[in-house]
Amino acid sequence: MARTVRGVDATRPTPPWMTSRLRLAGIRSISLPVDISNYVMLELGQPTHCYDLDKLSGDIVVRRAVAGRRSPPWTTRSARSTSRTSSSPTVPARSALPA
């Protein structure tokens, strides 16, 4: 499922009620778009991700990681190093390259 949301000023601060709710869930506030995404994740129980529509070219393709294909470990915003498994959803870089 995908949604396009317009009119979000990414430079605005996250409302205090939202940062409080995120903090209670153990999530630190990062920026308004990320905080909105994390709040929706808490409400729906499903992870979400945001892209800046103005910076994308081409379609966004989400698929499972390919079994046996090695991908380098990556670091999350919370500074955790992790690796993908064959059940990990992934967005191939070429499908969401900035313009």
Secondary structure by P-SEA (a helix, b strand, c coil): cbbbbccccccccccaaaaaaaaaaccccccaaaaaaaaaaaaacbbbbbccccccccbbbbbcccccccccccccccccccccccccccccccccccc
